[in-house]
Amino acid sequence: MPRIPVTTWSLEQASPTDVLPATAPEGDVRIVRSEVPSPAFSRFLYSSVGGDILWIDRLGWTYDQWEKHLARPGVETWVAYDQGTPAGYVELEPQDDGVVEIVYFGLIPAFRGRRIGGHLLAYGAARAWDLADRWPGLARTKRLWLHTCSLDGEHAMDNYLRRGFKLFDTKVEEEAEVAAPGPWPGAYPG
C-alpha cells in the first residue's frame, strides 16, 4: 500500500481570554449541546463531517464503544444547526489535570464556506473553558488543545489560528494512503 507524508500540527490555548470570536453566520444558525448521548447520532456526525477528509479512526467502533465513550464525564458534543439541519460539530474531551481536547471539529461538506466553522469553533472553545461549570467534580480547564493535519480541510489551520490557538508542535509521518470512505458506502461517485 502506498504511503504519503502527513503533517500534524498541535495547537493550544492557555486561557479563556485566548478565544477570539468569529462573525456569526447569516441566517438561522444555532449551536446546541447534544445532551443525550447517542451513538447513532455521534457516528452520523463523525462520518458525515469526516468522510471526505479521511476520518477513519472511529469507523470500526461498535455501538458499545460509542456508548462508553459518550458516557464519560465531561465528553460533550456541540452541534451547529442551519435551519434545523445538522451542519457540523465540535467534540470536547476532558483529560487529566484540567486539560481539555477538542477531539473532533468540522462541518458537513455542504455547509463549508458559509462562515459557520469559525463561529462553531469559537463557541466550542468557550464551552471547553467552562466545561467544569456543567460537570461537578471535573477540574477547571487550564489548557485547551487540538490537532489538525494536512489531510484536513484547506481552511482548518487558518480557522484555528484566527480563533486564538497557538502552534506548539509539528510532526511529519508517513501514513498509508487510503481512499476517502465517505459518510456511507457509495456516497461518492467513482
C-alpha angles and dihedrals in degrees: 000000000000117000127216133194113253122191116210120196122196118205134183149185121214100193139024087245088067090072108103115200125235128216110269112249120247121260133024102331117154132174116215132177113240094228099176108069106236119179091193094052094043091050090049090054093045096050095039095051098037102034095098097037098053103259098164105142095096101032091097095048116124123227088258092053091052091046094051092047095049092046093060111114111261098015104132135179118203114192128201113216124196109201089337096311120114107251102173145317149223121217120204123200123184117221133184125310099013096308118140124191127205092221097181132011132164151103133261105255095250090060099049120111095031099100092255094115098061091046092048093047094050091047093047092048090052089051089052090056093051096038094116090059088067097038114052110209096034117115116250111265112263099167136020121199144168141170133225131182143206089264093062124092117302093246097045099098093045090051092052093049092046090053091056103265117144125211114245105163141020127191132177118202136167112246133182112266111241133179118249104264096208123213092289137003111289095013092130123053117240 
